[in-house]
Amino acid sequence: MAGHGASRSVSAAWLVLAVSPIAGSLLGLLIVRLPAGEGVVLGRSRCRSCSRTLGPLDLVPIASWLALRGRCRHCRQPISRLYPAVELGAVAVAAWAVAVVPAPLAWPTAALGWILLALAVIDARELILPDVLTWPLAGLGLAVTWLLDPASLPAHAIGAAAGWLGFRLVARIYAFVRHRQGLGAGDAKLMAAAGAWVGWQGLASVILIGSLAALAAVGVAAALRRSVTASTAIPFGPFLAFGLWLTWLYGPLASALPGSW
């Protein structure tokens, strides 16, 4: 019986990989439509150039874009590379999850990664982190904690509150000192989600990894001679998402230090 249970867990993990291109296709729609205020679930997919309804052969993840050479079959206008890129990203997230976490955790880990991918891309494109994604992500983190380890639920609830309150406080201090907005409210909500997933013990790692990644990105931009000044708006969401992803997969940084265990 134990062998059958293990087999089912492995099958469930591989199913995550199988559905990941479809998840990526849905994420692509969400990334484009959500900031524009368009319906995400309802309504047929259409070419954004000619508004022609797309058929099933136009919507096969990755393959359709390659077969059509990145152009609409009706008007021949270019189709954004965002769509295959997000679909490939969703596959990479699923593969990473299956490779690192135990099979029973593959689904919640992939769901976390897919939502973080959507948030990162939206913030990079639009400088917003939609409430419709951040708050449900926090709720999902608490639900997963309750299912996997009910005893740690208080630490994760405290983490969610601390993540939100801490970032809101920093944002207010920054605005008071610099007389302009720095951290957005969306960043605080993403940190609430981070606390819900990794507990208050993991918040420092999320912030440190995110900050180092942001500094590295700014350094690369400067090396490429792109204009980056103190007033340049830099989306912090993608870097916090990266920090949360790594902390969830591998644990807080302190746990990786020699002698910490």
Secondary structure, 3 states (H helix, E strand, C coil): CHHHHHHHHHHHHHHHHHHHHHHHHHHHHHHHHHHHCCCCCCCCCECCCCCCECCHHHCCCCHHHHHCCCECCCCCCECCCHHHHHHHHHHHHHHHHHHHCCHHHHHHHHHHHHHHHHHHHHHHHHCCCCHHHHHHHHHHHHHHHHHHCHHHHHHHHHHHHHHHHHHHHHHHHHHHHHCCCCCCHHHHHHHHHHHHHHHHHHHHHHHHHHHHHHHHHHHHHHHCCCCCCCCCCCCCHHHHHHHHHHHHHHCCHHHHCCCCC
